[in-house]
Amino acid sequence: MRQENSINDGDGAEDAEHRLEPGERELAAALGGLRPVAPGEAARGWAIAASVDAAVAGRLGMERRRVIFWRAAAAVLAVGLGLAMVIRPGTREVERVVEKVVFLPGSAGGGENRAVAIDGGGGEQWIIDGGRAGESGGIVALTQSLWGGPDGVASSGRGGRAASTGRAVTYLALRDQALRRGVDSIGATGAMASGAGGGRALTPFSTSLNDEIPAAASPSREPWYVDYLIPLTGGRL
Amino acid sequence: MEARLVQQWFDAHAGAVLLYARQWLERAGAEDVVQEVFVRLMGQKSAPENVRAWLFAAGRNAAIDALRSSTSRVGRERRAAVARSEEWFEARTEDLIDAATAQEALAGLAMEQREVIVMRIWGEMTLAEIGAVMGEAVSTVFSRYQSGLKALRQKMESACGRKTR
């Protein structure tokens, strides 16, 4: 009765072994020495399932890593594009040189060995080379230098047409003046003397193209044009 | 659940769970039960509080379900006969008791006595744990344990007497 009570109460429940008769305890101990047959391979299917789970988890992990990689690549590209938008490369600076050669009659050329540079405004500069007037029966070379703006060429972009028109007017006025009055007539305020030894220093000056231009001999031939670009040192094309 | 932990528990308890499941099923069916139990254990998000009790409880449910799902009573009886002919224990010379005799005596006990004895002796579970698995009071478990051992002793003594004669 005492034994039943102690087990019911849970007190000393693990002493139940000691409450057995000696023969029963010995039998229990002897039975405990028997080793149950170990499970065969069939019972180890859980390990295969675990391996499959691990493989699936690994595959999922690999796909997750792939997604992360592509997201990172997209993010890097986006950042790169953003930086490219913010930090735009420097404007390409080119010098556009338009050489317009006007053939003059020998008398019109004047034979002056001098060159003048005229600031046409808007970054353009006209160089009128009278030194070549003596060649081939008189040549006046009108060389226009245009410094490239943000778009690379001064004449392009917004207002390009107006600039071109202005330059055309400048050219025509200079040409007419050179033809009619000779190179010496240009640059009353800013003409520069030709340098000795072949090299000619150019001194910028301004000229009034609205001056009345006296009539002069007509050119013997139509002018021809050479239009080319010269990249500046250190500039980017 | 970590596979390493499950492997440790498998090594420690799978033999006893297999023996327990074989109280209802033949070997192949019992091994299926063991596999099912450990697959379920693998699927647990966290380790059970009492792994050993969890394994026996899950094994009990799985074995009873497998027994009920048998469509043929004849087939079930045949499988039970085959089960008795299969070894439950490893035959070792150092054992104090003959494994085949113990198996025969154990198989002759009532089911509730066998359950308690297997869980107590080979599962090394406390009476309280056994009571929780079977849904019985500790006193009931103890009485089944004690009566089962008495019955086993009688059966084994009679078996030894038959052999000595």
Interface residues (C-beta under 8 A of the other chain):
Chain A: E4 I7 N8 G10 A13 E14 A16 L20 G23 E24 L27 A28 A30 L31 G32 G33 L34 R35 P36 V37 A38 P39 G40 A42 A43 R44 G45 W46 A47 A49 A50 S51 D53 A54
Chain B: A3 V6 Q7 F10 A14 G15 A16 L18 L19 R27 A28 E31 D32 V34 Q35 F38 V39 L41 M42 E87 W88 F89 E90 R92 E94 D95 L96 I97 A99 A102 I117 R120 I121 W122 T126 L127 A128 A137 V138 S139 F142 Y145 Q146 L149 K150 L152 R153 M156
